[in-house]
């Protein structure tokens, strides 16, 4: 997107073609997305939960499942696992805050896998994510509507290459725990191995055809949640993880991952850094 196409006046208080002012306006816009939507929801409806700590949600889960799930069992990572994770990452010369690309990591994976496994185990068993892994470079990508409206751009986060390895280590153990205890719904198609929108559409059409063949009425309700991921309550999420057995140090690990993050929005050579 060309800087001359942007209109940061609504966010910065003045119209300008100065690149850094535009970047600052974008960063401010992206930081306020969730708050703006929450305020709009509160102004038009009653909140789903009367508390900020997710107690109503936990009462629902108690009724739905009966009792919390067993505590997650965390295994240490090894240099072999680290090498396999690095090898599995999609090759790219793109880099985030750390200025080290995936391709560089792949070229030296044999040499860094042992110290990386040590560092990853410290993170897993101490429950603290290093601050340097919490940096994200945000690239605005135009989505739809008026090109001069900053809110019509989708923020794409480019994380550090090192962070991607940490995420894979955490992800593997979390998914294994969810799989062992059958926590995920069979209708959960997103973000799962060998499942996707094709599976969801196939099963959806199959259910419709089955109902029509049995002379049943068919209706559909389709919901599109605005900025769904941005609006997820961290406290509700962490409380639900506790119910699923992610407790103690492991819950602290995910809290550490979510808190005190930094982002820098970049357009061409402009960059604005802010803690979020």
BAFI-3210 file (N, C-alpha, C; in Angstrom, 3 decimals, decimal comma, padded with zeros to 6 digits):
// residues 276
n [1|2|3|4|5|6|7|8|9|10|11|12|13|14|15|16|17|18|19|20|21|22|23|24|25|26|27|28|29|30|31|32|33|34|35|36|37|38|39|40|41|42|43|44|45|46|47|48|49|50|51|52|53|54|55|56|57|58|59|60|61|62|63|64|65|66|67|68|69|70|71|72|73|74|75|76|77|78|79|80|81|82|83|84|85|86|87|88|89|90|91|92|93|94|95|96|97|98|99|100|101|102|103|104|105|106|107|108|109|110|111|112|113|114|115|116|117|118|119|120|121|122|123|124|125|126|127|128|129|130|131|132|133|134|135|136|137|138|139|140|141|142|143|144|145|146|147|148|149|150|151|152|153|154|155|156|157|158|159|160|161|162|163|164|165|166|167|168|169|170|171|172|173|174|175|176|177|178|179|180|181|182|183|184|185|186|187|188|189|190|191|192|193|194|195|196|197|198|199|200|201|202|203|204|205|206|207|208|209|210|211|212|213|214|215|216|217|218|219|220|221|222|223|224|225|226|227|228|229|230|231|232|233|234|235|236|237|238|239|240|241|242|243|244|245|246|247|248|249|250|251|252|253|254|255|256|257|258|259|260|261|262|263|264|265|266|267|268|269|270|271|272|273|274|275|276]
n.u [000,839|000,570|002,011|000,902|-001,728|-002,985|-004,925|-004,346|-005,586|-007,817|-006,824|-004,350|-004,865|-004,145|-003,696|-001,308|001,574|003,777|005,823|006,410|004,528|002,226|002,711|002,699|000,032|-001,240|-000,321|-001,485|-004,155|-004,392|-003,832|-006,048|-008,177|-009,524|-010,475|-012,194|-014,186|-015,152|-016,225|-018,264|-019,890|-020,660|-022,175|-024,426|-025,528|-026,074|-023,331|-021,909|-020,841|-020,981|-018,821|-015,287|-013,452|-014,181|-015,958|-018,635|-018,411|-016,893|-018,673|-020,489|-018,849|-018,362|-020,897|-021,175|-019,071|-018,661|-016,348|-013,012|-010,269|-007,505|-004,207|-001,868|000,844|004,128|006,724|010,284|012,007|014,164|017,355|017,020|014,251|014,085|015,618|013,995|011,698|012,647|013,355|010,820|009,614|008,325|010,243|011,806|012,902|012,093|012,102|011,546|011,552|014,009|015,683|016,634|016,263|014,100|015,405|018,090|018,181|017,628|019,916|021,825|020,900|021,837|023,878|022,744|020,738|021,149|021,846|019,453|017,510|018,073|017,441|014,723|013,681|014,115|012,280|009,855|009,675|009,912|008,068|008,115|008,215|010,796|011,325|012,250|011,153|008,635|008,148|006,623|006,407|004,246|002,512|000,538|-002,134|-004,176|-007,679|-010,568|-013,018|-012,815|-009,749|-008,469|-009,191|-007,936|-008,768|-009,660|-007,644|-005,877|-004,063|-001,035|000,951|004,388|006,400|009,330|011,851|012,912|010,895|008,934|009,856|009,705|006,928|006,067|007,054|005,550|002,983|002,896|002,864|000,581|-001,473|-001,174|-001,961|-004,651|-005,574|-005,138|-007,031|-009,372|-010,469|-011,034|-013,711|-015,320|-016,209|-014,515|-012,673|-010,791|-007,322|-006,237|-004,447|-004,543|-007,158|-009,664|-011,271|-012,446|-013,237|-015,136|-017,088|-017,836|-018,985|-021,025|-022,650|-023,313|-024,895|-027,052|-028,105|-028,785|-030,818|-032,719|-033,319|-034,720|-037,027|-036,986|-037,066|-034,749|-032,557|-030,370|-027,947|-025,694|-022,789|-020,622|-017,974|-016,709|-013,333|-012,528|-010,397|-008,904|-010,561|-010,756|-010,999|-008,321|-008,258|-010,509|-009,766|-007,414|-008,502|-010,154|-008,205|-007,073|-009,143|-008,979|-006,735|-004,344|-002,438|-000,874|002,598|002,497|000,181|001,001|002,948|001,519|000,174|002,337|003,134|001,053|001,018|002,423|003,403|005,069|004,742|005,598|004,672|005,066|005,674|006,934|009,907|009,301|008,834|007,158|007,377|005,725|004,575|002,142]
n.v [-001,191|002,172|004,999|007,481|006,962|006,730|007,825|009,133|010,955|010,731|009,331|010,362|013,002|014,867|015,498|014,038|013,331|012,287|009,577|008,282|009,326|008,269|005,544|005,488|006,156|003,890|001,912|002,771|002,497|-000,330|-001,222|-000,397|-001,815|-004,100|-002,958|-000,971|-002,526|-004,002|-001,920|-001,110|-003,360|-003,454|-001,155|-001,794|-004,187|-006,690|-007,963|-011,265|-012,445|-011,729|-011,153|-010,382|-012,365|-014,731|-016,474|-017,196|-018,566|-020,710|-021,997|-022,903|-024,747|-026,579|-027,689|-028,780|-030,625|-031,863|-032,423|-031,103|-031,652|-034,057|-033,129|-031,658|-033,448|-032,720|-033,207|-033,196|-031,318|-032,189|-032,118|-033,403|-033,166|-030,375|-029,931|-031,241|-029,674|-027,184|-027,944|-028,487|-026,029|-023,515|-022,535|-019,375|-016,073|-013,945|-011,938|-011,175|-009,111|-010,027|-010,205|-012,497|-014,971|-017,796|-019,447|-019,063|-020,233|-022,868|-023,497|-023,718|-025,504|-027,899|-027,095|-025,375|-026,716|-028,133|-026,137|-024,711|-026,579|-026,748|-024,116|-024,054|-025,998|-024,765|-022,698|-024,170|-025,444|-023,463|-021,592|-019,045|-016,775|-015,487|-011,971|-010,985|-012,629|-011,786|-009,882|-008,421|-007,716|-005,702|-005,817|-003,881|-004,961|-004,360|-004,931|-004,603|-002,199|001,357|002,589|004,566|004,399|003,379|001,248|-000,625|-002,251|-005,295|-006,469|-008,068|-010,228|-010,562|-012,718|-013,339|-015,559|-017,325|-017,395|-018,859|-021,443|-021,934|-021,746|-023,983|-026,075|-025,718|-025,972|-028,642|-030,171|-029,258|-029,923|-032,698|-033,342|-032,480|-034,249|-036,757|-036,720|-036,302|-033,705|-031,712|-030,792|-032,905|-031,475|-029,414|-027,916|-026,079|-025,149|-027,668|-030,695|-032,158|-031,433|-029,128|-026,368|-027,709|-030,182|-029,315|-028,128|-030,348|-032,104|-030,461|-030,153|-032,826|-033,311|-031,632|-032,779|-035,302|-034,653|-033,486|-035,654|-037,149|-035,786|-033,631|-030,319|-027,767|-025,426|-022,593|-020,854|-018,329|-016,988|-014,246|-013,281|-010,258|-009,394|-011,625|-013,090|-011,022|-010,128|-012,019|-012,844|-012,811|-013,659|-015,311|-017,276|-018,329|-019,321|-021,310|-022,972|-023,868|-025,484|-027,461|-028,754|-027,426|-026,231|-024,511|-024,076|-024,418|-023,046|-020,538|-020,222|-019,844|-017,537|-015,819|-015,785|-014,387|-011,894|-008,529|-007,897|-006,708|-004,588|-003,556|-001,480|-001,584|000,158|000,188|001,755|002,724|002,549|001,917|001,460|-000,104|-000,967|-003,424]
n.w [000,000|-000,885|000,698|000,183|-000,262|002,117|004,943|007,793|009,402|011,072|013,196|014,004|014,260|012,430|008,956|006,851|004,850|005,887|006,474|008,943|010,663|009,574|009,977|012,763|013,178|012,097|013,894|016,260|015,554|015,188|017,764|019,153|018,220|019,446|021,863|020,887|019,644|021,826|023,362|021,658|021,678|024,380|024,492|023,079|023,931|026,517|028,389|027,950|030,173|033,617|035,073|035,198|035,347|034,241|035,600|035,105|032,706|033,558|035,233|033,367|032,015|034,040|034,294|031,761|031,410|033,839|035,535|036,049|033,710|033,665|034,864|032,639|031,231|030,891|028,645|028,278|025,767|023,020|021,302|018,907|018,417|018,183|015,874|013,998|014,129|013,201|010,628|009,625|009,370|007,209|004,479|004,286|003,550|004,909|007,822|011,289|014,159|015,177|013,002|011,786|009,509|008,654|006,858|007,494|010,033|009,306|007,910|009,869|011,745|012,880|014,529|016,379|017,676|020,107|022,199|021,905|022,697|025,395|026,247|025,587|027,301|029,746|029,533|029,333|031,841|033,716|033,139|031,913|029,286|027,309|026,986|024,532|022,676|022,355|020,520|017,713|014,262|012,550|009,561|007,545|005,554|002,862|002,927|002,304|001,073|001,704|000,772|002,117|004,696|007,650|009,234|007,490|006,802|007,195|009,952|009,675|011,431|011,860|013,354|015,406|014,195|016,067|017,959|016,642|016,809|019,577|019,856|018,400|019,971|022,334|021,244|020,272|022,638|023,910|022,054|022,024|024,623|024,534|022,612|023,832|025,854|024,574|024,182|022,273|020,112|017,694|015,631|015,303|013,009|012,237|012,411|012,924|012,388|009,172|008,768|007,644|005,907|003,764|004,821|006,668|004,997|003,439|005,372|006,232|003,934|003,582|005,872|005,302|002,922|003,897|005,703|003,975|002,351|004,147|004,356|006,078|007,484|006,661|007,982|008,330|010,285|010,066|011,293|011,514|013,197|014,204|014,123|015,722|017,025|018,112|020,089|022,059|025,442|027,603|030,258|030,497|028,657|029,867|032,228|031,196|030,142|032,520|033,443|031,541|032,340|032,141|034,230|037,049|036,601|033,841|033,085|033,825|031,918|029,519|030,209|030,475|027,829|026,613|027,831|028,153|025,561|022,579|019,741|016,448|013,890|010,421|007,417|004,307|004,825|007,260|010,811|013,791|017,172|019,863|023,106|023,852]
ca.u [000,000|001,346|001,782|000,091|-003,123|-003,485|-005,437|-004,265|-006,102|-008,753|-006,113|-003,242|-005,337|-003,715|-003,430|000,101|002,195|004,979|005,740|006,420|003,240|001,275|002,987|002,221|-001,428|-001,589|-000,062|-002,520|-005,407|-004,373|-003,848|-007,362|-009,222|-010,312|-011,165|-013,296|-015,266|-015,730|-017,053|-019,455|-020,741|-021,221|-023,154|-025,607|-026,069|-025,565|-022,194|-022,213|-020,405|-021,111|-017,547|-014,126|-012,534|-014,673|-016,629|-019,839|-017,968|-016,439|-019,870|-021,006|-017,979|-018,618|-022,151|-021,031|-018,094|-018,729|-015,162|-011,836|-009,467|-006,227|-003,108|-001,029|002,167|005,060|007,988|011,381|012,354|015,516|017,976|016,419|012,952|014,329|016,036|012,826|010,812|013,255|013,243|009,413|009,173|008,299|011,425|011,501|013,947|011,472|012,475|010,874|012,378|015,349|016,442|017,195|015,211|013,971|016,441|019,345|018,054|017,736|021,300|022,695|020,088|022,627|024,753|021,994|019,670|021,432|021,570|018,040|016,739|018,294|016,658|013,305|013,323|014,030|010,995|008,764|009,584|009,906|006,829|008,354|008,659|011,723|010,714|012,660|010,312|007,295|008,129|005,993|006,370|002,919|002,441|-000,852|-002,513|-005,523|-008,671|-011,707|-013,575|-012,089|-008,314|-007,972|-009,624|-006,928|-009,396|-009,933|-006,427|-005,683|-002,702|-000,342|002,061|005,586|007,079|010,730|012,041|013,125|009,594|008,194|010,305|009,095|005,498|005,898|007,292|004,369|001,819|002,915|002,500|-000,814|-002,329|-001,105|-002,803|-006,039|-005,895|-005,169|-008,231|-010,533|-011,015|-011,536|-014,920|-015,091|-016,607|-013,479|-011,902|-009,716|-006,068|-005,974|-003,745|-005,318|-008,539|-009,750|-012,586|-013,017|-013,925|-016,316|-018,091|-018,321|-019,896|-022,180|-023,506|-023,814|-025,989|-028,196|-028,678|-029,392|-032,078|-033,662|-033,747|-035,670|-038,161|-036,879|-036,803|-033,345|-032,300|-028,976|-027,592|-024,283|-022,278|-019,281|-017,555|-015,749|-012,062|-012,780|-009,205|-008,491|-011,492|-010,754|-010,575|-007,197|-008,584|-011,419|-008,968|-006,523|-009,343|-010,573|-007,029|-006,962|-010,140|-008,484|-005,560|-003,149|-002,425|000,436|003,642|002,078|-000,747|001,839|003,654|000,623|-000,052|003,548|003,128|000,026|001,195|003,595|003,912|005,429|004,539|006,048|004,006|006,034|005,279|008,175|011,017|008,836|008,588|006,758|007,381|004,894|004,191|000,693]
ca.v [000,000|003,396|005,900|008,614|006,537|006,573|009,018|008,907|012,131|010,346|008,710|011,201|014,356|015,749|014,810|014,188|012,297|011,853|008,123|007,838|009,696|007,280|004,287|005,665|006,095|002,479|001,177|003,184|001,884|-001,767|-001,433|-000,047|-002,604|-004,899|-002,060|-000,317|-003,500|-004,281|-000,768|-001,131|-004,452|-003,047|-000,092|-002,304|-005,428|-007,134|-008,873|-012,676|-012,792|-010,599|-010,962|-010,258|-013,487|-015,919|-017,406|-017,713|-019,539|-021,894|-022,698|-023,616|-025,889|-027,571|-028,372|-029,500|-031,721|-032,551|-032,193|-030,691|-032,701|-034,314|-032,180|-031,937|-033,991|-032,074|-033,907|-032,330|-031,347|-032,674|-031,521|-034,060|-032,528|-029,009|-030,024|-031,600|-028,504|-026,200|-028,495|-028,458|-024,657|-023,099|-021,750|-017,969|-015,094|-012,897|-011,997|-010,216|-008,220|-010,566|-010,077|-013,798|-015,660|-019,245|-020,079|-019,043|-021,260|-024,183|-023,720|-024,008|-026,210|-028,930|-026,463|-024,633|-027,538|-028,486|-024,997|-024,364|-027,516|-026,333|-022,903|-024,393|-026,712|-023,753|-022,014|-025,101|-025,839|-022,279|-020,881|-017,643|-016,550|-014,351|-010,772|-010,789|-013,458|-011,198|-008,786|-008,712|-006,653|-005,706|-005,322|-003,643|-005,471|-003,881|-006,002|-004,200|-000,900|002,588|002,419|005,620|004,080|002,463|000,058|-001,584|-003,034|-006,424|-006,503|-009,355|-010,247|-011,336|-012,999|-013,715|-016,964|-018,090|-017,560|-019,908|-022,735|-022,052|-022,000|-025,374|-026,939|-025,583|-026,467|-030,109|-030,730|-028,915|-030,722|-034,086|-033,423|-032,383|-035,480|-037,866|-036,644|-036,069|-032,409|-030,956|-031,289|-033,496|-030,460|-028,380|-028,185|-025,106|-025,252|-029,054|-031,421|-032,930|-030,966|-027,760|-025,925|-028,739|-031,156|-028,663|-027,971|-031,685|-032,596|-029,564|-030,535|-034,179|-033,194|-031,030|-033,778|-036,355|-034,125|-033,319|-036,994|-037,654|-034,852|-032,701|-028,924|-027,400|-023,992|-022,305|-019,575|-018,089|-015,876|-013,747|-012,501|-009,221|-009,406|-012,621|-013,409|-009,828|-009,865|-013,110|-012,455|-013,627|-014,273|-016,432|-018,309|-018,955|-020,099|-022,515|-023,843|-024,513|-026,556|-028,518|-029,383|-026,596|-025,537|-024,255|-023,472|-024,425|-021,935|-019,339|-020,132|-019,230|-016,162|-015,080|-015,624|-013,421|-010,592|-007,669|-008,065|-005,493|-004,646|-002,430|-001,476|-001,187|000,431|000,512|001,860|003,331|001,584|002,513|000,416|000,161|-002,094|-003,614]
ca.w [000,000|-001,002|001,821|-000,246|-000,313|003,468|005,590|009,235|010,088|012,126|014,306|014,455|014,471|011,349|007,699|006,526|004,032|006,581|006,607|010,334|011,243|009,070|010,682|014,134|013,121|011,910|015,128|017,201|015,085|015,455|019,212|019,702|017,558|020,389|022,795|020,176|019,436|023,143|023,741|020,812|022,162|025,670|024,277|022,374|024,471|027,801|028,233|028,185|031,518|034,521|035,753|034,326|035,522|033,559|036,497|034,449|031,717|034,269|035,702|032,189|031,733|035,086|033,951|030,491|031,476|035,124|036,364|035,265|033,090|034,350|034,645|031,483|031,503|029,973|028,398|027,854|024,358|022,742|020,119|017,739|018,174|017,719|014,470|013,191|014,078|012,295|009,273|009,204|009,142|005,811|004,119|004,033|003,830|005,713|009,235|012,156|014,977|015,394|011,755|011,403|008,759|008,804|006,036|008,254|011,069|008,674|007,486|011,020|012,739|013,563|015,514|017,393|018,250|021,506|023,086|021,824|023,511|026,793|026,477|025,521|028,524|030,806|029,344|029,625|033,246|034,573|032,842|031,555|027,912|027,209|026,403|023,140|021,810|022,362|019,556|016,419|013,260|011,948|008,187|007,147|004,235|002,539|002,880|001,485|001,409|001,405|000,992|002,997|006,053|008,198|009,811|006,415|006,574|008,100|010,497|009,568|012,386|011,543|014,611|015,252|013,813|017,292|018,596|015,946|017,345|020,899|019,684|017,960|021,132|023,185|020,502|020,215|023,934|024,177|021,172|022,478|025,821|024,097|021,893|024,794|026,695|023,705|024,598|021,130|019,450|016,373|014,651|015,249|011,797|012,066|013,157|013,288|011,329|008,197|008,741|007,150|005,439|002,879|005,666|007,242|003,936|003,060|006,405|006,239|002,800|003,859|006,842|004,609|002,014|004,714|006,237|002,864|001,921|005,139|004,346|007,206|007,142|006,866|008,149|008,675|010,903|009,766|012,102|011,209|014,356|013,838|014,861|016,768|017,803|018,848|021,184|023,035|026,789|028,061|031,542|030,219|027,993|030,846|033,136|030,480|030,081|033,834|033,468|030,652|032,933|031,953|035,516|037,646|035,768|032,440|032,903|033,886|030,640|028,534|030,654|030,110|026,371|026,218|028,469|027,936|024,202|021,858|018,298|015,643|012,592|009,393|006,036|003,603|005,766|008,499|011,877|015,054|018,184|021,024|023,941|023,800]
c.u [000,872|000,991|000,879|-001,389|-003,781|-003,945|-005,450|-004,880|-006,988|-008,047|-005,008|-003,658|-004,910|-003,416|-001,995|000,538|003,494|004,860|005,626|005,138|002,167|001,457|002,477|000,695|-001,914|-001,432|-001,122|-003,858|-005,467|-004,448|-005,239|-008,495|-010,124|-011,106|-012,364|-014,480|-015,950|-016,654|-018,349|-020,432|-021,430|-022,318|-024,462|-026,217|-025,489|-024,392|-022,590|-021,840|-020,486|-019,824|-016,428|-013,202|-013,086|-015,433|-017,879|-019,488|-017,544|-017,623|-020,489|-020,175|-018,147|-019,873|-021,995|-020,152|-018,092|-017,562|-013,994|-011,066|-008,155|-005,160|-002,254|000,337|003,141|006,351|009,045|011,564|013,798|016,070|017,394|015,076|013,134|014,737|014,842|011,864|011,356|013,118|011,816|008,901|009,261|009,486|011,034|012,715|013,396|011,896|011,717|011,876|013,817|016,259|017,197|016,074|015,186|015,073|017,788|019,311|018,208|019,177|022,198|021,979|020,878|023,443|023,981|020,966|019,907|021,231|020,107|017,195|016,888|017,428|015,163|012,849|013,244|012,684|009,834|008,577|009,716|008,708|006,981|008,885|009,612|011,083|011,040|011,857|008,894|007,174|007,499|006,083|005,046|002,976|000,969|-001,102|-003,958|-006,474|-009,834|-012,151|-012,706|-010,613|-007,747|-008,401|-008,693|-007,542|-009,758|-008,698|-006,321|-004,247|-002,108|000,889|003,195|006,370|008,533|010,826|012,225|011,791|008,801|008,591|009,682|007,611|005,231|006,070|006,075|003,146|001,762|002,439|001,043|-001,761|-002,326|-001,988|-004,281|-006,484|-006,046|-006,476|-009,482|-011,247|-011,652|-012,767|-014,571|-015,483|-015,632|-012,552|-010,712|-008,516|-005,815|-005,369|-004,721|-006,808|-008,570|-011,149|-013,244|-013,812|-015,210|-017,434|-018,690|-019,334|-021,169|-023,167|-024,114|-025,000|-027,244|-028,894|-029,380|-030,754|-033,124|-034,199|-034,768|-036,832|-038,156|-036,640|-035,354|-033,229|-030,860|-028,826|-026,090|-023,817|-020,858|-018,867|-016,463|-014,521|-012,114|-011,557|-008,755|-009,323|-011,560|-010,239|-009,463|-007,522|-009,525|-010,645|-008,091|-007,310|-009,830|-009,411|-006,817|-007,923|-009,675|-007,209|-004,271|-003,042|-000,992|001,388|003,211|001,071|000,001|002,576|002,781|000,262|001,137|003,594|002,184|000,293|002,457|004,231|004,177|005,113|005,096|005,395|004,942|005,345|006,529|009,311|010,605|008,524|008,247|006,625|006,535|004,651|002,678|000,247]
c.v [001,237|004,348|007,061|008,263|006,550|007,903|008,811|010,026|011,757|009,806|009,605|012,642|015,327|014,919|015,074|013,073|011,814|010,375|007,685|008,229|008,700|005,945|004,356|005,579|004,660|001,710|001,497|002,548|000,410|-002,065|-001,237|-000,913|-003,317|-004,013|-001,399|-001,264|-003,835|-003,151|-000,734|-002,209|-004,056|-002,007|-000,614|-003,566|-005,705|-008,080|-010,302|-013,098|-011,562|-010,320|-010,889|-011,462|-014,798|-016,898|-018,008|-018,779|-020,833|-022,692|-023,496|-024,868|-026,978|-028,375|-029,247|-030,737|-032,457|-032,270|-031,792|-031,892|-032,900|-033,287|-032,614|-032,450|-033,462|-032,884|-032,908|-032,414|-031,806|-031,968|-032,123|-033,418|-031,118|-029,015|-030,329|-030,426|-027,468|-026,659|-028,380|-027,056|-024,303|-022,193|-020,321|-017,113|-013,927|-013,046|-010,926|-009,373|-008,713|-010,503|-011,353|-014,599|-017,154|-019,954|-020,104|-020,108|-022,657|-024,507|-024,115|-024,805|-027,249|-028,339|-025,783|-025,489|-027,873|-027,304|-024,570|-025,292|-027,181|-025,122|-023,205|-025,133|-025,766|-023,032|-022,918|-025,338|-024,673|-021,386|-019,420|-017,570|-015,361|-013,169|-010,608|-011,644|-012,902|-010,030|-009,248|-007,482|-006,763|-005,077|-005,110|-004,149|-005,063|-005,054|-005,638|-002,804|000,266|002,418|003,477|005,427|003,018|001,170|-000,983|-002,392|-004,136|-006,403|-007,907|-009,314|-011,126|-011,500|-013,345|-015,200|-017,845|-018,372|-018,693|-021,293|-022,971|-022,398|-023,445|-026,343|-026,916|-026,223|-027,992|-030,717|-030,439|-029,776|-032,189|-034,298|-033,383|-033,659|-036,655|-037,899|-036,246|-034,761|-031,660|-031,619|-031,883|-032,529|-029,286|-028,695|-027,242|-025,405|-026,663|-029,774|-032,233|-032,582|-029,519|-027,438|-026,951|-029,767|-030,574|-028,548|-029,322|-032,201|-031,758|-029,953|-031,920|-034,141|-032,622|-032,061|-034,891|-035,900|-033,978|-034,660|-037,602|-036,679|-033,908|-031,284|-028,580|-025,883|-023,774|-020,939|-019,392|-016,833|-015,516|-012,825|-011,519|-009,287|-010,408|-012,876|-012,223|-009,626|-010,993|-012,595|-013,380|-014,334|-015,458|-017,588|-019,055|-019,786|-021,385|-023,494|-024,560|-025,691|-027,741|-029,181|-028,620|-025,712|-025,277|-023,547|-023,407|-023,321|-020,607|-019,118|-019,447|-017,800|-015,291|-014,822|-014,504|-012,011|-009,869|-007,882|-006,705|-005,670|-003,386|-002,521|-000,899|-000,969|000,911|000,586|002,475|002,276|002,331|001,405|000,827|-001,115|-002,198|-004,558]
c.w [000,000|000,125|001,446|-000,314|001,060|004,050|007,100|010,055|011,269|013,355|014,865|014,694|013,392|010,118|007,281|005,600|004,659|006,934|008,058|011,064|010,826|009,785|012,113|014,190|012,949|013,217|016,173|016,847|015,451|016,949|019,800|019,146|018,562|021,339|022,131|019,982|020,757|023,580|022,939|021,277|023,465|025,500|023,698|022,969|025,839|027,582|028,572|029,597|032,397|035,267|034,748|034,417|034,966|034,429|035,851|033,419|032,404|034,806|034,561|031,917|032,781|034,766|032,710|030,622|032,810|036,037|035,473|034,726|033,850|033,981|033,456|031,931|030,446|029,863|027,950|026,342|024,204|021,514|018,840|017,396|017,628|016,249|013,564|013,054|013,107|010,848|008,742|008,905|007,664|005,512|003,766|004,357|004,646|007,165|010,010|012,904|015,101|014,192|011,378|010,752|009,065|008,022|006,743|009,341|010,481|008,299|008,654|012,102|013,522|014,704|016,640|018,122|019,721|022,447|023,055|022,690|024,994|027,127|026,494|026,773|029,717|030,733|029,762|031,115|034,221|034,288|032,490|030,126|027,888|026,482|024,927|022,161|021,694|021,397|018,245|015,520|012,516|010,556|007,825|005,723|003,964|002,344|001,957|001,904|000,976|001,747|001,945|004,451|006,623|008,729|008,760|006,033|007,616|008,626|010,416|010,467|011,885|012,836|014,358|014,913|015,042|017,982|017,956|016,441|018,718|020,779|019,281|019,123|022,053|022,527|020,511|021,522|024,289|023,344|021,592|023,701|025,438|023,388|022,854|025,577|025,912|024,048|023,434|020,518|018,091|015,263|014,597|014,075|011,640|012,942|013,691|012,095|010,487|008,189|008,263|006,674|004,521|003,679|006,240|006,207|003,546|004,077|006,476|005,137|003,020|004,815|006,179|003,719|002,778|005,242|005,142|002,381|002,879|005,344|005,548|006,699|007,487|006,966|008,555|009,314|010,722|010,503|011,673|012,343|013,957|014,746|016,022|017,645|018,649|020,108|022,215|024,379|027,259|029,373|031,364|029,597|028,992|031,854|032,481|030,361|031,411|033,925|032,634|031,172|032,737|033,179|035,974|036,707|034,312|032,148|032,955|032,567|029,589|028,926|030,274|028,611|025,938|026,732|027,997|026,568|023,554|020,376|017,652|014,285|011,545|008,055|005,325|004,620|007,092|009,538|013,148|016,079|019,379|021,791|023,923|024,909]
res [x|x|x|x|x|x|x|x|x|x|x|x|x|x|x|x|x|x|x|x|x|x|x|x|x|x|x|x|x|x|x|x|x|x|x|x|x|x|x|x|x|x|x|x|x|x|x|x|x|x|x|x|x|x|x|x|x|x|x|x|x|x|x|x|x|x|x|x|x|x|x|x|x|x|x|x|x|x|x|x|x|x|x|x|x|x|x|x|x|x|x|x|x|x|x|x|x|x|x|x|x|x|x|x|x|x|x|x|x|x|x|x|x|x|x|x|x|x|x|x|x|x|x|x|x|x|x|x|x|x|x|x|x|x|x|x|x|x|x|x|x|x|x|x|x|x|x|x|x|x|x|x|x|x|x|x|x|x|x|x|x|x|x|x|x|x|x|x|x|x|x|x|x|x|x|x|x|x|x|x|x|x|x|x|x|x|x|x|x|x|x|x|x|x|x|x|x|x|x|x|x|x|x|x|x|x|x|x|x|x|x|x|x|x|x|x|x|x|x|x|x|x|x|x|x|x|x|x|x|x|x|x|x|x|x|x|x|x|x|x|x|x|x|x|x|x|x|x|x|x|x|x|x|x|x|x|x|x|x|x|x|x|x|x|x|x|x|x|x|x|x|x|x|x|x|x]
***
